[in-house]
Amino acid sequence: MVFASWTTPGVFTGRGGARTVEAGILTGDLTVHTTWDGRRADVAVQYSGTSQWFTLSGSPVSCRSERASRDLHQEVVESIRAGAEATVPQFHQTAGS
């Protein structure tokens, strides 16, 4: 079974924060975690230093390769830093290997 994950702590949200399924908009110092199972990527965020994770809106997303899922993780981190109710980019589903 293929599996990979990435975690980026200390991601400060831009104006408008990040939109989650369970808690709505989160703002402030977040940790972003992406898990790839070989077919799709699941993206979650938490307030840095806490234990509760929240699903980022738009997750999970189809992702064909480990590299594409790593690129997706970085896109999400940058999107959260930009703010504007950041979500998982859906266009990434068609990203190549």
ZIZIWO-V500909 format. One record per helix or strand. SS is the DSSP state (hx for helix, st for strand). FROM is the first residue (numbers start at 0). TO is the last residue. If there is no record, write none. Layout:
<<SS & FROM & TO> <SS & FROM & TO>>
This chain:
<<st & 3 & 11> <st & 17 & 19> <st & 23 & 25> <st & 28 & 35> <st & 39 & 46> <st & 53 & 55> <st & 60 & 61> <hx & 65 & 81> <st & 85 & 85> <hx & 89 & 93>>
